[in-house]
Amino acid sequence: MGSINSRLKVSNNLPKNYRNILERIRPKQYMINMINVDLWGITVHCLKCNNENKATLLQLKRGETIRCSVCGTSIGLKDKDGTIEKEIMKVQEAVNLLELAVQKIGVTIQA
C-alpha cells in the first residue's frame, strides 16, 4: 500500500462522467492497493502445435518473446500499432477508479 496525494493524474481519454466521479470521491490523501493490470495473465496459442501458453500483459506491451511449453517454438508478442498498450492504460485507469470508489465506502480490494 502506498500513499497517493490528491493530484492523481486522470487521463482525458476517460469519459467525462468517470472524471467527474473521481473528482467527487477523491479525498486529499488516501491509501490504495493499486491492482497492477500489467501482471494480468493472458493465453497465447502456439501457431505450430496450438498449445496454450501463459504470458502477462506486461510481456505483450514490451514485445517479449516466449517459448511454447510443448514444442519450444518462439512466439513473438507484438503490439504493432500500440493499441494494446493504450487499452491496458484505459483498463488500469478504470481499476484505479474502482479502487477509489470502494475505498470511499470503506471496502478494501486485495489482488
N, C-alpha and C positions, 0 to 999 in steps of 0.2 A: 504494500500500500504506500502510495506517495501523496504528498500534499501538492495540490494544484491551485493556483490562485484564480481569481475571477476573470483574468484576462485570457482564458482559454480561447484559442483561435477557432472560429467557426467558418467553415468553407461557404462561399457564396453559391456553391453548387447545390447546397441543400435547399429543399423547398422552403419558401418563406415561413410557412406555419411551423416547421421544425426549428428554424432560427428563433422565432418568437417564443416558442416553448422553452428553449434553452435560456433565453434572456430572462424569462419569468421565474424559472426554477433555480437558476444559478446563484448559490449563496456566495458571499465574499470569499470564503475559504471552505474547502471540503476535502474529505478523504475519499479516494476512489480506488477500486481494484484494477481497473484498466484491463479488460479482456483483450488479448492481442490476437486480432484476426489473422495476422501473418502466420501464426502457428497452427491454424486450422488445417486439417488433413484433406487431401484430395486423392482420387484414384485415377491412375493413368494406365491405359491399356497398351500393352506391347504390340506393335504392328506386326511382329514376326510370329509370336505364339499366342497372342491375345490374353496373356496373363494380366491380372490386375496388380499394379504396383502402387505403393503408397508414396506420397510426396506431400509437401506443405505449400501453402500459397506463397510463402517467402521464397522457396526454391523456384517456383514459377516466375515470380517477379524478378528474381536475379538471373533467370535464364540458365539455370544449372542443368547439368546432365546427370541423369540417374541410370542405373543398370537394372535390367529386368532380373527379378529374383529367380526366374526359372531358366531362361536361355542365355542370359548375360548380355543381351543386345543393349547398346547405348540408346537412351531415349532423351533427346534434347527437349527441354521445356522452354518454349519461346513464346513471348508476348510481342509479336512483331510490331503492332501499332500502339502499344501501351494501353490498350483497352482494359485488360485485366487489372493492371495496376490502378487505373482510375476507379474502376468498380470496387476494388478492395478498399480504397480510401473512402468511398461513399459508405460502404458497409461498416468500416471502422468508426466513422463519424456517427452513424446510426446507433451502433452498440454503445458508444460513449454517451449519447443522449439517453438511451435506455438506462444506463447505469446511474446517470444523474437523476432521472425521474424516480427510479425506485429508491434511491438514497433519500430523496426528498420525503418519501413516506416511511423511511426508517427500515428499509429492506436492504440486505447485502447480497450481491451476486458473487458467487465464487466460481472460478473457472477450473 
